[in-house]
C-alpha cells in the first residue's frame, strides 16, 4: 500500500500523496481537507513511519466499529465479552479469529494491515465476518445465514475484497 518511489499510499480507498521535509524531519499529507504531519528522523524511516501510522489508524477504525452501538448489541446478545485486536501483515487472510479462552469468551481478532487501503464498508465486512466466527467456528450454512442477515450484500463486498477493488459500490452504482 505504500509507494515510496512515487510518494503515495492508499488510505480508505483514496490515493494519498505525501512529502518529506528534511528541514522539519516530518512527513506531511492531506486527508479530508486536513493536513497531517508525522515526525520522521530521516528518509530511510518513511516506510516504517507511514506503516506504523496506518496500522494505528486501522486499529482505531476496527475498535470504533466493534464499540459501535450495533456491535455492542451483537456482542452482548451473543455473550461475547473480551476482544483483543491486533493489526498484522498477512499474505493469506484479511482477518482471523482466534479463540483465546472459551470459558471467558475471550477472542483474539487479527486484521491485515492492507485493509486500510479499502473503504470502511469493506473493512466492516471483515470485522463482522470475524465476529460471526465467535458464534460459528466454521463457514457452515448457519454462519453464512447469520452473516447475510447482518450484511445482506456480504457476497458483493467479498467480491470487492477478493478482486482488490478499493471502493465499494452497490449494484445500483456500478456495472460489474
C-alpha positions as CSV (number, residue, x, y, z in Angstrom):
1,X,0.0,0.0,0.0
2,X,2.9,2.4,0.4
3,X,4.8,3.5,-2.7
4,X,8.0,5.3,-1.6
5,X,9.3,6.0,-5.1
6,X,6.2,7.9,-6.2
7,X,5.4,9.2,-2.7
8,X,1.9,7.9,-2.1
9,X,-0.1,5.4,-0.1
10,X,-3.7,4.2,-0.1
11,X,-6.0,5.1,2.8
12,X,-9.7,4.2,2.9
13,X,-9.8,3.8,-0.9
14,X,-8.0,7.0,-1.7
15,X,-4.5,7.6,-3.0
16,X,-2.8,10.0,-0.7
17,X,0.4,11.7,-1.8
18,X,2.9,12.7,0.8
19,X,6.0,14.9,1.1
20,X,9.1,14.6,3.3
21,X,10.8,17.6,4.7
22,X,14.5,17.1,5.6
23,X,14.4,20.5,7.3
24,X,11.4,19.7,9.6
25,X,12.1,16.0,9.8
26,X,8.5,15.2,9.0
27,X,6.1,13.6,6.6
28,X,3.1,15.6,5.5
29,X,-0.1,14.8,3.6
30,X,-3.7,15.8,3.4
31,X,-6.7,13.7,4.3
32,X,-10.2,15.1,4.2
33,X,-9.1,18.7,3.8
34,X,-6.8,18.4,6.9
35,X,-3.1,18.3,6.9
36,X,-1.3,15.6,8.8
37,X,2.3,15.7,10.0
38,X,4.3,12.7,11.2
39,X,7.7,13.1,12.8
40,X,10.3,11.1,10.9
41,X,14.1,11.2,11.7
42,X,15.2,10.6,8.1
43,X,14.1,9.5,4.7
44,X,15.1,5.9,5.4
45,X,12.3,5.7,8.1
46,X,9.5,7.0,5.9
47,X,8.1,3.5,5.1
48,X,8.1,2.4,8.8
49,X,6.7,5.7,10.0
50,X,3.8,5.5,7.5
51,X,3.2,1.8,8.2
52,X,3.0,2.5,11.9
53,X,0.6,5.3,11.4
54,X,-1.6,3.2,9.0
55,X,-1.6,0.3,11.5
56,X,-2.7,2.7,14.3
57,X,-5.5,4.2,12.1
58,X,-6.8,0.7,11.2
59,X,-6.8,-0.2,14.8
60,X,-8.8,2.9,15.6
61,X,-11.3,2.2,12.8
62,X,-11.8,-1.5,13.8
63,X,-12.1,-0.6,17.5
64,X,-14.7,2.0,16.8
65,X,-16.7,-0.5,14.7
66,X,-16.5,-3.1,17.5
67,X,-17.5,-0.4,20.1
68,X,-20.4,0.9,17.9
69,X,-23.9,0.6,19.3
70,X,-24.9,-2.1,16.9
71,X,-21.8,-4.2,17.5
72,X,-22.2,-3.8,21.3
73,X,-25.7,-5.3,20.9
74,X,-24.3,-8.1,18.7
75,X,-21.6,-8.9,21.2
76,X,-23.9,-8.7,24.3
77,X,-26.6,-10.7,22.6
78,X,-24.1,-13.5,21.9
79,X,-22.5,-13.2,25.3
80,X,-19.1,-12.2,23.8
81,X,-17.1,-10.3,26.3
82,X,-13.4,-9.7,25.5
83,X,-11.8,-8.9,22.2
84,X,-8.1,-8.5,21.7
85,X,-7.5,-6.7,18.4
86,X,-4.2,-6.9,16.5
87,X,-3.2,-5.4,13.2
88,X,-0.7,-7.5,11.3
89,X,0.7,-8.0,7.8
90,X,-0.5,-11.2,6.1
91,X,-0.5,-12.6,2.6
92,X,-3.1,-15.3,3.5
93,X,-6.0,-13.6,5.3
94,X,-7.9,-10.3,5.7
95,X,-9.0,-11.2,9.2
96,X,-8.5,-14.1,11.6
97,X,-10.4,-15.1,14.8
98,X,-8.5,-17.0,17.5
99,X,-10.5,-18.2,20.5
100,X,-8.2,-17.5,23.4
101,X,-10.4,-18.8,26.2
102,X,-13.9,-20.3,25.5
103,X,-14.8,-20.1,29.3
104,X,-14.3,-16.3,29.5
105,X,-15.5,-15.7,25.9
106,X,-12.2,-14.1,25.1
107,X,-11.2,-13.8,21.4
108,X,-8.2,-12.6,19.5
109,X,-9.0,-10.8,16.3
110,X,-6.2,-10.3,13.8
111,X,-6.7,-7.9,10.9
112,X,-4.5,-7.5,7.9
113,X,-2.9,-4.0,7.7
114,X,-3.7,-3.9,3.9
115,X,-7.4,-3.5,4.9
116,X,-6.6,0.2,5.4
117,X,-6.5,0.6,1.6
118,X,-10.2,-0.3,1.3
119,X,-13.2,1.8,2.2
120,X,-14.9,1.4,5.5
121,X,-17.8,-0.8,4.2
122,X,-15.3,-3.4,3.2
123,X,-13.4,-3.2,6.5
124,X,-16.8,-3.6,8.2
125,X,-17.5,-6.8,6.3
126,X,-14.2,-8.4,7.6
127,X,-15.0,-7.2,11.1
128,X,-18.5,-8.8,11.0
129,X,-17.1,-11.9,9.4
130,X,-14.6,-12.4,12.2
131,X,-17.2,-11.6,14.9
132,X,-19.5,-14.2,13.4
133,X,-16.8,-16.7,13.9
134,X,-17.2,-16.1,17.7
135,X,-20.6,-17.8,17.3
136,X,-19.9,-20.3,14.4
137,X,-16.4,-21.5,14.3
138,X,-16.5,-22.6,10.6
139,X,-18.1,-21.5,7.4
140,X,-21.3,-23.5,7.8
141,X,-24.6,-22.7,6.3
142,X,-25.6,-21.2,9.7
143,X,-22.5,-19.0,9.7
144,X,-23.4,-17.6,6.2
145,X,-27.1,-17.2,7.1
146,X,-26.2,-15.3,10.2
147,X,-23.7,-13.0,8.4
148,X,-26.1,-12.4,5.5
149,X,-28.8,-11.4,8.0
150,X,-26.5,-8.7,9.3
151,X,-25.0,-7.7,5.9
152,X,-27.3,-8.7,3.1
153,X,-24.7,-7.6,0.5
154,X,-21.8,-9.7,2.0
155,X,-21.2,-11.6,-1.2
156,X,-20.7,-8.4,-3.2
157,X,-18.5,-7.0,-0.5
158,X,-16.4,-10.2,-0.6
159,X,-16.1,-9.9,-4.3
160,X,-14.6,-6.4,-4.0
161,X,-12.1,-7.6,-1.3
162,X,-11.1,-10.7,-3.3
163,X,-10.6,-8.6,-6.5
164,X,-8.8,-5.9,-4.6
165,X,-11.3,-3.2,-5.6
166,X,-10.7,-0.4,-3.0
167,X,-14.0,1.4,-3.3
168,X,-17.2,-0.4,-2.5
169,X,-20.2,0.4,-4.7
170,X,-23.7,-1.2,-4.7
171,X,-25.1,-2.8,-7.8
172,X,-27.1,0.4,-8.5
173,X,-23.8,2.4,-8.6
174,X,-21.8,0.2,-10.9
175,X,-22.0,-2.4,-13.6
176,X,-19.6,-5.2,-12.8
